[in-house]
Amino acid sequence: MKIEQIYTGCLAEAAYYIESNGEAAIIDPLREVAPYLKKAKKDNAVIKYIFETHFHADFVSGHIDLAEKSGAEIVYGPTAKTSFQSHIAVDGEQFKIGELTITALHTPGHTPESTTYLLTDKDGKPYCIFTGDTLFIGDVGRPDLAQQGDLTMEDMASTLYDSLQNKILTLPDDVLVYPAHGAGSACGKSMSKETFDTLGHQKEVNYALKATSKAQFVKEVTDGILPPPQYFAKNAAMNKNGYESFDDVYEKGLKPLSPDEFETMANLSGATILDTRDPQVFAKGFVPSAVNIGLNGQFAPWVGALITDLKHPLLLVVEAGKEEETITRLARVGYDNTIGYLEGGIAAWEQAGKDVDTIKSISAEEFERIANVDASIKVLDVRKPGEYESEHLEMTMTRPLDYINDWTPEIDHNDTYYVHCAGGYRSMIASSILKARGVEQVIDIAGGYGAIKNTGLKRTDFACPSKAMNA
């Protein structure tokens, strides 16, 4: 028996490869399917099933491409309806993988079709559960993503409570819990950095499982849930209705363009120029109107949160050799319309005599000197609301990057804005978007709040009302 968790940190997502006696199954595969095919080939195994725990909202699954390439059957839980060929399991239905048995346990609540897969060994002993977004390590799935008809978030949370109590918590304490996500995913609100655990330990430490009543569970699970990123519903629809072949997406996007071709393509297509280099490298010189979302951070989720049209054409500026990785990570969240990349990068652009823009980036110490001279400067804290409320500079205005498309109309293009986040990644995203939208005087504070805390500027550790942009 082989069970391998394939964890992708930038998405905080876990897929699973299971193999026994020459038969294999994949659970919740990512968009690019070559790694699963290679694993099966190495094991001289045939992929028999592709199990989907639910219609994922935070990434596009590779189930359709993998089924086409491997001949495996796609399996969803009860109530699921797809536009492609799939097997809709009934509650309690069993599937054989070599000497192993996988049983579909319908566990609605996160979504109506959410299903947990129980794996039992050759002796019939329960070994592990693949819980999808029903049960995480330290948390449970958010109940607000798939409300139907008159069902409310509280109704779904109530259903989730029943699923956990009746289908999961009745299993032995030594059963391993393998979820679909870990810390950093927007599918829950307080997930652990650990990616698996025993069920018994989760009963002791998971706040949701310690609830003493359904009413308490519903209240705690629904409290403080932020609105989902805008791309979630769109990804769920792609997973349900199908999508373009990853091979075609890759072929379309992997087109090297000279600076002249790149400029012409940008003008003709109206494409967003996406620069994925390190924030501080980007700041020193970039193609005018380019938006910086660095590959070395939560790249795909931020693209999904900020670029509202999945079909909008994208042109890439990347570090040499990062073209394929960028296209792959975009496709994982449904951005399939990359139409080329700048061959030779920004160096080729400069050598061709093209205009280059910059963003001024200053140290926290320099920012402190400026703030001490002029107390009226406008400082934007683009961290999440919870980060801001826990501690922030007294002079800052909270303007979360997540909602930049909502608050940019308030910005005065004639003013100067100092921008910071926690460490510098998100502030450069925000600064580049503001610059692309015509705000010329944008200054990034390098190192973010982590560096600012080492200055003498006044901070507060309590929540205060959001300051108006004109305050």
RATA-V799188 format. One record per backbone hydrogen bond with DSSP energy under -0.5 kcal/mol. CO is the residue of the C=O (numbers start at 1). NH is the residue of the N-H. E is the energy in kcal/mol with one decimal. If there is no record, write none. Layout:
BEGIN
co:nh:e
CO:NH:E
CO:NH:E
END
This chain:
BEGIN
co:nh:e
2:19:-2.4
4:6:-0.6
4:17:-2.5
5:7:-0.8
6:15:-2.2
7:9:-0.7
8:11:-1.1
8:12:-1.0
8:13:-1.9
12:182:-1.4
13:8:-3.1
15:6:-3.2
16:27:-2.4
17:4:-2.9
18:25:-2.3
19:2:-2.3
20:23:-1.7
22:46:-2.5
23:20:-2.7
24:48:-3.2
24:49:-1.2
25:18:-2.6
26:28:-0.5
26:51:-2.6
27:16:-1.9
29:62:-1.6
31:33:-0.6
33:36:-0.7
33:37:-1.8
34:38:-2.4
35:39:-1.9
36:40:-2.1
37:41:-2.2
38:42:-2.5
39:43:-1.8
40:45:-3.2
41:44:-1.1
46:24:-2.6
46:48:-0.7
48:73:-2.1
49:26:-2.0
50:52:-0.5
50:75:-3.1
51:28:-2.4
51:53:-0.5
53:115:-2.6
54:56:-1.2
59:61:-0.6
62:66:-2.6
63:67:-2.1
64:68:-2.0
65:69:-2.2
66:70:-2.2
67:71:-2.3
73:50:-2.8
74:87:-3.5
75:52:-2.8
76:89:-3.1
77:80:-1.5
86:88:-0.6
87:76:-2.4
87:89:-0.8
90:93:-2.5
93:104:-2.7
95:102:-3.1
97:100:-2.6
100:97:-2.4
101:103:-0.5
101:120:-2.7
102:95:-2.4
103:105:-0.6
103:118:-2.6
104:92:-3.4
104:106:-0.6
105:116:-2.9
111:109:-1.4
111:114:-0.9
114:107:-2.1
116:105:-3.2
116:118:-0.6
117:119:-0.5
117:130:-2.6
118:103:-2.7
118:120:-0.5
119:127:-3.0
119:128:-1.5
120:101:-2.1
121:124:-2.2
125:121:-2.3
127:176:-2.2
128:119:-3.0
129:131:-0.8
129:178:-3.0
130:117:-2.1
131:134:-2.5
132:180:-2.4
134:141:-1.2
136:138:-0.9
137:192:-3.3
139:136:-2.2
148:151:-2.7
152:156:-2.2
153:157:-2.3
154:158:-2.1
155:159:-2.1
156:160:-2.5
157:161:-2.2
158:162:-1.8
159:163:-2.2
160:164:-2.5
161:165:-2.6
162:166:-2.7
163:167:-2.2
163:168:-0.9
164:168:-0.9
164:169:-3.2
168:171:-1.9
172:175:-1.5
173:200:-2.8
175:199:-2.7
176:129:-2.7
176:178:-0.6
177:179:-0.6
177:197:-1.2
178:131:-1.5
178:132:-0.6
180:14:-2.6
182:185:-1.7
185:188:-0.7
187:142:-2.4
192:183:-1.5
195:179:-0.5
197:177:-3.7
198:202:-1.8
199:203:-2.0
200:204:-0.9
201:204:-0.6
201:205:-1.7
202:206:-2.6
205:207:-0.6
206:210:-1.2
208:211:-0.9
213:217:-2.3
214:218:-2.9
215:219:-2.2
216:220:-2.6
217:221:-2.8
218:222:-1.9
219:223:-1.1
222:225:-1.0
229:232:-1.7
231:235:-2.5
232:236:-2.3
233:237:-1.8
234:238:-1.8
235:239:-2.4
236:240:-1.5
237:241:-2.6
238:242:-2.3
240:83:-2.0
245:249:-2.0
246:250:-2.6
247:251:-2.2
248:252:-2.3
249:253:-2.0
250:254:-2.2
253:255:-2.1
254:256:-0.6
255:341:-2.4
257:343:-2.6
258:262:-3.4
259:263:-2.5
260:264:-2.4
261:265:-2.9
262:266:-2.4
263:267:-2.2
264:268:-2.6
265:269:-2.5
266:270:-1.6
272:274:-0.8
272:315:-2.5
273:275:-0.6
273:291:-2.9
274:276:-0.6
274:317:-2.2
275:293:-1.7
276:295:-2.3
278:282:-2.9
279:283:-2.2
280:284:-0.7
281:284:-0.7
282:285:-1.8
283:359:-2.2
286:357:-2.9
287:290:-2.2
291:275:-2.9
291:293:-0.7
294:297:-1.0
297:299:-2.5
298:302:-1.7
299:303:-2.4
300:304:-2.7
301:305:-1.8
302:306:-1.9
303:307:-2.7
306:308:-0.9
308:310:-0.7
309:312:-1.4
310:337:-0.5
313:272:-2.2
314:339:-2.7
314:340:-0.5
315:274:-3.1
316:342:-2.6
317:276:-2.3
319:322:-2.2
322:326:-2.1
323:327:-2.2
324:328:-2.4
325:329:-2.5
326:330:-2.0
327:331:-2.3
328:332:-1.6
330:333:-1.2
330:335:-2.3
331:334:-1.8
332:60:-4.1
334:336:-1.4
337:314:-1.9
340:316:-2.1
341:257:-2.5
341:343:-0.8
342:345:-1.9
344:347:-0.6
344:348:-1.1
345:349:-1.5
346:350:-2.5
347:351:-2.4
348:352:-1.5
349:354:-1.9
350:353:-1.9
355:288:-0.5
357:286:-2.2
360:444:-2.6
362:446:-2.5
363:367:-2.3
364:368:-2.1
365:369:-1.9
366:370:-2.1
367:371:-2.8
368:372:-2.1
369:373:-1.1
370:374:-2.4
374:377:-1.2
377:379:-0.6
378:418:-2.7
379:381:-0.6
379:397:-2.8
380:382:-0.7
380:420:-2.4
381:399:-2.7
382:401:-2.3
384:387:-0.5
384:388:-2.3
385:389:-2.7
386:390:-1.4
387:391:-1.4
392:460:-2.9
393:396:-1.1
395:379:-0.5
397:381:-2.8
397:399:-0.6
400:403:-1.5
401:404:-2.0
403:406:-1.8
403:407:-1.6
404:408:-1.8
407:410:-1.6
408:411:-1.6
411:413:-0.7
412:415:-1.9
413:440:-0.6
416:378:-0.6
417:443:-3.0
418:380:-3.3
419:445:-2.5
420:382:-2.5
421:449:-2.7
422:450:-2.4
423:447:-0.5
424:428:-1.0
425:429:-1.2
426:430:-2.6
427:431:-2.7
428:432:-2.5
429:433:-2.1
430:434:-2.6
431:435:-2.5
432:436:-2.4
433:437:-1.4
434:439:-2.6
435:438:-1.6
438:440:-1.0
440:442:-1.5
441:417:-2.6
442:360:-0.6
443:419:-2.7
444:362:-2.8
444:446:-0.8
445:448:-1.8
447:450:-0.6
447:451:-1.0
448:451:-0.9
448:452:-2.2
449:453:-2.2
451:454:-1.4
452:455:-2.2
458:394:-2.0
460:392:-2.1
468:471:-2.0
END
